[in-house]
Amino acid sequence: MFLFDGKDYEVLGTAVKTTRAYSRPDERHLEWTAREDGKTTTKTISELSADGNSRTVTTTGHDAQGRTVNNVQVYDRVR
């Protein structure tokens, strides 16, 4: 379980101590930051469109090998 309070919560079942901090700045945005051994690895922002028909998820940071991560995923609602 996690809360949207910006505090770090441990992710169970990982080889390296991993935490995530979740927040909800407003009704259309979710943000979370992943940390491994206390070091920030990625930040993810999920934005719901104003009409509720799509969601954009943007992730930035570094993967386990230290490579830069810049991902944008767009999801459309299927009716």
Helices and strands as residue ranges (DSSP letters): E 5-11, E 18-26, E 29-36, E 39-48, E 54-62, E 68-76
